[in-house]
């Protein structure tokens, strides 16, 4: 890290808990390589302290900050302006200061799409299957719509929440059709898709032996398919190992984490950033 002086400018991430965050690791690696006089730190902010914290970050001159659980939705009223992408997702993960006040966007969409854009695929012919209908699935839906997927198939266990998820997109301005299915239909959906995405927390440390898809169901996945898990540790997750056993291409959540962070850092610094350095900093740290 560059030497911290009286002129060092502040960036950071807010959340609760926040001690597990890898964002300081990758951002400070990039800032050091660039020779920028910034430091990126984690701020543990309890939900009940959010308003006070936002005012405090302004008062100490924080240039920008990332937002993680549980603040991505509840922070939205504090902004003078929110980008259309963040409004569509319904969550903010990146914030910067302007003369008009705090402004927010969502770089999770860019982070999700980044590892897919380099693949040789005509996304206008792909009908993805998305496992889960929580907050993470919202950025995925926006990203898939941006890619041009004609139909996005959402699979969930709670029919009431599935219906609410679908209804929440009724005014969304994109051309993709959004379909929802109960979990029991996976046996029919998995063999027919070439992009299977896990947005659930199943398989995350410490539950390393879990997968959202049963072994026999994953055997129906085509060897030409892509399996994408938003989880970045362990590497690979049980879900991705199952897919790899079928010959499928696998993508884990590490690249999404790196790319959403790089997008935020570019916004704050207004210059290109060393994505490879950010990626390597995480690879060196994650087992």
LINCOR-V488472 format. One record per residue. N is the residue number from 1. OMEGA is omega as a letter, one per 30 degrees, with the letter a starting at -180 (none if undefined). Layout:
N&OMEGA / N&OMEGA
This chain:
1&l / 2&a / 3&l / 4&a / 5&l / 6&l / 7&a / 8&a / 9&a / 10&l / 11&l / 12&l / 13&l / 14&l / 15&l / 16&f / 17&a / 18&a / 19&a / 20&a / 21&l / 22&a / 23&l / 24&a / 25&a / 26&a / 27&a / 28&l / 29&l / 30&a / 31&l / 32&l / 33&a / 34&a / 35&a / 36&a / 37&l / 38&l / 39&a / 40&a / 41&l / 42&l / 43&l / 44&a / 45&l / 46&a / 47&a / 48&a / 49&a / 50&a / 51&l / 52&a / 53&a / 54&l / 55&l / 56&l / 57&l / 58&a / 59&l / 60&l / 61&l / 62&a / 63&a / 64&l / 65&l / 66&a / 67&l / 68&a / 69&g / 70&a / 71&a / 72&l / 73&a / 74&a / 75&a / 76&l / 77&a / 78&a / 79&l / 80&l / 81&l / 82&a / 83&l / 84&l / 85&l / 86&l / 87&a / 88&l / 89&a / 90&a / 91&l / 92&l / 93&a / 94&a / 95&l / 96&a / 97&l / 98&l / 99&l / 100&a / 101&l / 102&l / 103&a / 104&l / 105&l / 106&l / 107&l / 108&l / 109&l / 110&l / 111&l / 112&a / 113&a / 114&a / 115&l / 116&a / 117&a / 118&a / 119&a / 120&a / 121&l / 122&a / 123&l / 124&l / 125&a / 126&l / 127&a / 128&l / 129&a / 130&l / 131&l / 132&a / 133&l / 134&a / 135&a / 136&a / 137&a / 138&l / 139&l / 140&l / 141&l / 142&l / 143&l / 144&l / 145&l / 146&l / 147&l / 148&l / 149&a / 150&l / 151&l / 152&a / 153&a / 154&a / 155&l / 156&a / 157&a / 158&a / 159&l / 160&l / 161&l / 162&l / 163&l / 164&l / 165&a / 166&a / 167&a / 168&l / 169&a / 170&a / 171&a / 172&a / 173&l / 174&a / 175&a / 176&l / 177&l / 178&l / 179&l / 180&a / 181&l / 182&a / 183&a / 184&a / 185&a / 186&a / 187&l / 188&a / 189&a / 190&a / 191&a / 192&a / 193&l / 194&l / 195&a / 196&a / 197&l / 198&l / 199&a / 200&l / 201&a / 202&a / 203&l / 204&l / 205&g / 206&a / 207&a / 208&a / 209&a / 210&l / 211&l / 212&a / 213&l / 214&a / 215&a / 216&l / 217&a / 218&l / 219&l / 220&a / 221&a / 222&l / 223&l / 224&a / 225&l / 226&l / 227&a / 228&l / 229&l / 230&l / 231&a / 232&l / 233&g / 234&l / 235&f / 236&l / 237&l / 238&l / 239&a / 240&l / 241&l / 242&a / 243&l / 244&l / 245&l / 246&a / 247&a / 248&l / 249&a / 250&l / 251&l / 252&a / 253&a / 254&a / 255&l / 256&l / 257&a / 258&a / 259&l / 260&l / 261&l / 262&l / 263&l / 264&a / 265&l / 266&l / 267&a / 268&a / 269&a / 270&l / 271&l / 272&a / 273&a / 274&a / 275&a / 276&l / 277&l / 278&l / 279&a / 280&l / 281&l / 282&l / 283&l / 284&a / 285&a / 286&l / 287&none
